[in-house]
Amino acid sequence: MTTPGAQANPDFENLDRSVLFASAGGVIFNGLEASLPGIALTIIATLLYGLVRNRIANMDAFEYIDTPPTPLGADIQYFTLWCQWLASRQLRDGLLGDLVDPTIGNTPGAARRYIRETLFLATWIRAKEKILSLLWLDRYL
């Protein structure tokens, strides 16, 4: 879920892996204790860490961002915010580039639907790839 430049320091990769394993251990322990609030709190804390970590990794990419005119009424600010916290600048720029295509951006509803579907799918794929790489399961990508 992070940008390629964020992978430069192996300490961050080790920290991410440690948080993932600690979270899995916490969920298993709370499951054995039959503590649903403990499981929920562990998962929420892990998701919060992932969001903040990804936002920090993407901070430089969104520093000097220019917002183009909104194509056909699609709210770009919402999708930019989504990309800042969950995806990447490359994905945002790719989505904006796709809106130039008349078959994608012919109506405001079609443009919003395309951005939403593509952004959610790309974010899910990036999260899955990140988790698999942290678990040393890169061969399944």
C-alpha positions in Angstrom: 0.0 0.0 0.0 3.0 2.3 0.1 4.8 4.0 -2.6 8.0 2.5 -4.1 10.2 5.1 -2.4 8.8 4.2 1.0 10.3 0.7 0.8 13.8 2.0 0.8 14.4 1.6 4.6 14.2 -2.1 5.7 13.5 -1.0 9.3 10.0 0.2 8.3 9.4 -3.2 6.6 10.4 -5.0 9.8 8.2 -2.7 11.8 5.2 -3.3 9.5 5.8 -7.1 9.7 6.1 -6.9 13.5 2.8 -5.0 13.8 1.1 -7.6 11.5 2.4 -10.5 13.6 1.6 -8.8 16.9 -1.9 -8.1 15.6 -2.4 -11.7 14.5 -1.2 -12.9 17.9 -3.5 -10.5 19.7 -6.5 -11.6 17.7 -5.7 -15.3 18.4 -5.2 -14.7 22.1 -8.4 -12.7 22.4 -10.2 -15.4 20.4 -9.0 -18.0 22.9 -10.2 -15.8 25.8 -13.5 -15.2 23.9 -13.1 -11.5 24.1 -14.8 -9.9 21.1 -14.0 -6.3 22.3 -10.3 -7.4 22.5 -10.4 -8.8 19.0 -12.1 -5.6 17.7 -9.7 -3.3 19.5 -6.7 -5.2 18.1 -8.0 -5.1 14.6 -8.9 -1.4 14.9 -5.4 -0.5 16.3 -3.8 -2.4 13.4 -5.9 -0.7 10.8 -5.2 2.7 12.3 -1.4 1.9 12.3 -1.7 0.9 8.6 -3.5 4.1 7.7 -1.1 6.4 9.5 1.9 4.5 8.1 0.7 4.7 4.6 -0.2 8.4 4.9 3.4 9.1 6.2 4.8 7.1 3.3 2.7 9.1 0.8 3.3 12.5 2.3 6.0 13.6 -0.1 4.1 12.5 -3.2 1.1 14.7 -2.4 3.1 17.7 -1.2 2.9 19.9 -4.3 -0.3 18.7 -5.9 -2.3 20.7 -8.3 -6.0 20.0 -8.6 -7.2 20.1 -12.2 -10.7 21.3 -13.1 -13.3 18.8 -12.0 -14.3 16.7 -15.0 -18.0 16.5 -15.4 -18.9 17.1 -11.8 -16.9 14.3 -10.3 -15.6 15.3 -6.9 -11.8 14.8 -7.2 -11.1 16.0 -3.6 -12.7 12.9 -2.1 -10.7 10.6 -4.3 -7.5 12.6 -3.7 -8.0 12.2 0.1 -8.6 8.4 -0.4 -5.3 8.2 -2.4 -3.4 10.1 0.2 -4.4 7.7 3.0 -4.8 4.4 1.2 -3.3 4.3 -2.3 -0.7 6.4 -4.1 -0.2 9.5 -6.3 0.4 7.3 -9.3 -3.1 5.7 -8.9 -4.7 9.2 -8.5 -3.0 10.5 -11.6 -3.9 7.4 -13.6 -7.6 7.8 -12.6 -7.6 11.4 -13.6 -6.0 10.5 -16.9 -8.7 7.9 -17.6 -11.4 10.5 -17.2 -10.2 12.0 -20.5 -11.6 9.0 -22.3 -15.1 9.9 -23.6 -16.5 6.4 -22.9 -15.5 6.6 -19.2 -16.3 10.2 -18.4 -19.3 10.9 -20.6 -21.6 11.6 -17.7 -20.9 12.7 -14.1 -22.5 9.5 -12.8 -20.4 7.3 -15.0 -17.2 9.1 -14.1 -17.9 8.8 -10.4 -18.8 5.2 -10.7 -15.7 4.4 -12.7 -13.4 6.2 -10.2 -15.1 4.5 -7.2 -14.9 1.0 -8.7 -11.4 1.4 -9.9 -10.1 3.0 -6.7 -11.7 0.5 -4.4 -10.3 -2.4 -6.4 -6.8 -1.0 -6.7 -6.7 -0.2 -3.0 -7.8 -3.7 -2.1 -5.2 -5.2 -4.4 -2.4 -3.0 -3.0 -3.4 -4.0 0.6 -3.4 -7.7 -0.3 0.0 -7.4 -2.0 1.4 -5.6 1.1 0.1 -8.2 3.5 1.4 -11.1 1.4 4.8 -9.5 1.0 5.0 -8.9 4.8 4.2 -12.6 5.3 6.9 -13.6 2.9 4.3 -15.0 0.5 5.5 -13.0 -2.6 5.2 -16.1 -4.8 1.4 -15.9 -4.6 1.3 -12.4 -6.1 
